[in-house]
Amino acid sequence: MSMKSNSKLRVAVIGGGIGGAATAVALKSIGIRADLYEQASEIKEVGAGVGMRPPTVNYFKKWGIYGEIERKSSRSDYMEVVAANGDVLVRERWPLLTDNPEEKWARLVHRADLIEIFLNQLPTDSIHLGHRLDKIIDHGNYAEVHFENGRSIEADLVIGADGIRSEVRSQLFSDTKPIYSGTHAYRAVVTNKEAFELVPDNTLKVYVDGRAQIYVLPLHHRNQVSFDVTIQSPDASWRPVVSPEEIVKLVDNFVDGIQKTALTVEEYTCRSVYDIDSIDRWHSNCVALLGDAAHAMQHHTGQGANSAIQDAGVLAECLQEADSIPEALQLYQSRRKPVTDKFQELSRQAPTQQTETAFIEKSHFEKA
Ligand SMILES: Cc1cc2nc3c(=O)[nH]c(=O)nc-3n(C[C@H](O)[C@H](O)[C@H](O)COP(=O)(O)OP(=O)(O)OC[C@H]3O[C@@H](n4cnc5c(N)ncnc54)[C@H](O)[C@@H]3O)c2cc1C
């Protein structure tokens, strides 16, 4: 579409998480202003690290924000799967996921930094906090959105980036319900010496036994380490209440460094891990889902945030290539859904002592 029509488009993004914020940045890079509507009254990200993969980083370069990402992230060359007693079971280079044979690495970043970098790109008057979508009505060539605060808007294109419990999805596309994985994730960001000793270099490690996976992700540029304990639990409440003392007991068969790290954590963010089954359709002629709203997945392939950002990049490319919004949305789903369908499926397999590769997605996606 021409830039002239782009500048007249009314675009609304519902949800100011990683997916929604990335979408607004991607659209800005092609001359489209998007208004971002977030239910929370302030943007708060869970303190945890994520590994950004080469195809995601390609979009950061395309959007002109790679310099900032580089300053606020550390490069990682290897991932290891480690037994509870400390034996290294698998040590592998990050997989190649683009055509560039040099790009076998990931960049480890704190989620809050990522969101902040995205939001800093956007005009402040385009970010609307305290706007929880209550109802969305699809009129074919435009949609009407009503918020709980009483405001309502109309837009030529609405992107539903409102997370795993998406209202946009349930009101327009699918009655699928989130599925409990049978596990909890307890996350903290720590500065203690023991945690640094677990990851002295830039390797991301996952410690495993039969019940738990403990992800230890160096954020050395911040002098921090991200510490994520995923463990089986019958309690399916979204925000389970689990004390640091209980978590110390849960990790008592892991190496000293893990136990000592757990002993120093005063507060965890505790969440039950849910995903959704793949849904058939993500878009109409003027509304599309993006990120977890479209394809929430478990975290074992580390692809949820990466997928949301790549969705944003592909959506912007499709809007540029296509002659109309309906055509662009069709193209967007056809390019992204086969990839995220596979990641949803693969992400249900957590690494164990029997794991033969740190990257089960590799044989499906590696281009080399
Ligand atoms: C333990 C754990 C570890 C993970 N590790 C990784 C990793 O290493 N790598 C990786 O790539 N991914 C990882 N992920 C996944 C990643 O965090 C998510 O896939 C990603 O954050 C999804 O972004 P999103 O913007 O689609 O959704 P969300 O981050 O859920 O954002 C949705 C936003 O929409 C807002 N919202 C919801 N409803 C409404 C409404 N009705 N109106 C307005 N706003 C609304 C919410 O407040 C929220 O801000 C992990 C996830 C977990 C649980």
The ligand as an SDF file (V2000), in Angstrom:
LIG
                    3D

 53 58  0  0  0  0  0  0  0  0999 V2000
    8.1120  -18.8970   32.3960 C   0  0  0  0  0  0  0  0  0  0  0  0
    8.1070  -18.3040   31.0110 C   0  0  0  0  0  0  0  0  0  0  0  0
    9.3120  -18.1720   30.3210 C   0  0  0  0  0  0  0  0  0  0  0  0
    9.3400  -17.6820   29.0180 C   0  0  0  0  0  0  0  0  0  0  0  0
   10.5320  -17.6200   28.3570 N   0  0  0  0  0  0  0  0  0  0  0  0
   10.5580  -17.2020   27.0770 C   0  0  0  0  0  0  0  0  0  0  0  0
   11.7940  -17.1580   26.3440 C   0  0  0  0  0  0  0  0  0  0  0  0
   12.8750  -17.5000   26.8470 O   0  0  0  0  0  0  0  0  0  0  0  0
   11.7600  -16.7420   25.0600 N   0  0  0  0  0  0  0  0  0  0  0  0
   10.5930  -16.3560   24.4560 C   0  0  0  0  0  0  0  0  0  0  0  0
   10.6330  -15.9970   23.2740 O   0  0  0  0  0  0  0  0  0  0  0  0
    9.4150  -16.3580   25.1350 N   0  0  0  0  0  0  0  0  0  0  0  0
    9.3630  -16.7800   26.4120 C   0  0  0  0  0  0  0  0  0  0  0  0
    8.1640  -16.8060   27.0880 N   0  0  0  0  0  0  0  0  0  0  0  0
    6.9260  -16.4400   26.3920 C   0  0  0  0  0  0  0  0  0  0  0  0
    6.7160  -14.9430   26.2860 C   0  0  0  0  0  0  0  0  0  0  0  0
    6.8570  -14.3670   27.5410 O   0  0  0  0  0  0  0  0  0  0  0  0
    5.3170  -14.6490   25.7180 C   0  0  0  0  0  0  0  0  0  0  0  0
    5.0920  -15.4550   24.6040 O   0  0  0  0  0  0  0  0  0  0  0  0
    5.2180  -13.2000   25.2980 C   0  0  0  0  0  0  0  0  0  0  0  0
    5.3900  -12.3590   26.3890 O   0  0  0  0  0  0  0  0  0  0  0  0
    3.8640  -12.9320   24.6540 C   0  0  0  0  0  0  0  0  0  0  0  0
    3.7090  -11.5680   24.3920 O   0  0  0  0  0  0  0  0  0  0  0  0
    2.2970  -10.9870   24.0350 P   0  0  0  0  0  0  0  0  0  0  0  0
    2.5100   -9.5220   23.8590 O   0  0  0  0  0  0  0  0  0  0  0  0
    1.6870  -11.7450   22.9270 O   0  0  0  0  0  0  0  0  0  0  0  0
    1.3840  -11.2780   25.3010 O   0  0  0  0  0  0  0  0  0  0  0  0
    1.5000  -10.6850   26.7820 P   0  0  0  0  0  0  0  0  0  0  0  0
    2.8990  -10.4750   27.1830 O   0  0  0  0  0  0  0  0  0  0  0  0
    0.6380  -11.5410   27.6280 O   0  0  0  0  0  0  0  0  0  0  0  0
    0.8400   -9.2400   26.6580 O   0  0  0  0  0  0  0  0  0  0  0  0
   -0.5400   -9.0560   26.5320 C   0  0  0  0  0  0  0  0  0  0  0  0
   -0.8780   -7.6440   27.0020 C   0  0  0  0  0  0  0  0  0  0  0  0
   -2.2410   -7.3840   26.7420 O   0  0  0  0  0  0  0  0  0  0  0  0
   -2.8250   -6.7800   27.8740 C   0  0  0  0  0  0  0  0  0  0  0  0
   -4.2620   -7.1290   27.8390 N   0  0  0  0  0  0  0  0  0  0  0  0
   -4.8180   -8.3370   28.0860 C   0  0  0  0  0  0  0  0  0  0  0  0
   -6.1520   -8.2660   27.9330 N   0  0  0  0  0  0  0  0  0  0  0  0
   -6.4420   -6.9880   27.5780 C   0  0  0  0  0  0  0  0  0  0  0  0
   -7.6510   -6.3100   27.2570 C   0  0  0  0  0  0  0  0  0  0  0  0
   -8.8590   -6.9340   27.2990 N   0  0  0  0  0  0  0  0  0  0  0  0
   -7.5920   -5.0060   26.9230 N   0  0  0  0  0  0  0  0  0  0  0  0
   -6.3780   -4.3590   26.8700 C   0  0  0  0  0  0  0  0  0  0  0  0
   -5.2060   -4.9630   27.1750 N   0  0  0  0  0  0  0  0  0  0  0  0
   -5.2360   -6.2580   27.5070 C   0  0  0  0  0  0  0  0  0  0  0  0
   -2.0740   -7.3710   29.0600 C   0  0  0  0  0  0  0  0  0  0  0  0
   -2.1530   -6.5650   30.2030 O   0  0  0  0  0  0  0  0  0  0  0  0
   -0.6600   -7.4690   28.5040 C   0  0  0  0  0  0  0  0  0  0  0  0
    0.0850   -6.2990   28.7160 O   0  0  0  0  0  0  0  0  0  0  0  0
    8.1210  -17.2790   28.3950 C   0  0  0  0  0  0  0  0  0  0  0  0
    6.9100  -17.3670   29.0970 C   0  0  0  0  0  0  0  0  0  0  0  0
    6.8880  -17.8970   30.3950 C   0  0  0  0  0  0  0  0  0  0  0  0
    5.5590  -18.0150   31.1330 C   0  0  0  0  0  0  0  0  0  0  0  0
  1  2  1  0
  2  3  1  0
  2 52  2  0
  3  4  2  0
  4  5  1  0
  4 50  1  0
  5  6  2  0
  6  7  1  0
  6 13  1  0
  7  8  2  0
  7  9  1  0
  9 10  1  0
 10 11  2  0
 10 12  1  0
 12 13  2  0
 13 14  1  0
 14 15  1  0
 14 50  1  0
 15 16  1  0
 16 17  1  0
 16 18  1  0
 18 19  1  0
 18 20  1  0
 20 21  1  0
 20 22  1  0
 22 23  1  0
 23 24  1  0
 24 25  2  0
 24 26  1  0
 24 27  1  0
 27 28  1  0
 28 29  2  0
 28 30  1  0
 28 31  1  0
 31 32  1  0
 32 33  1  0
 33 34  1  0
 33 48  1  0
 34 35  1  0
 35 36  1  0
 35 46  1  0
 36 37  1  0
 36 45  1  0
 37 38  2  0
 38 39  1  0
 39 40  1  0
 39 45  2  0
 40 41  1  0
 40 42  2  0
 42 43  1  0
 43 44  2  0
 44 45  1  0
 46 47  1  0
 46 48  1  0
 48 49  1  0
 50 51  2  0
 51 52  1  0
 52 53  1  0
M  END
$$$$
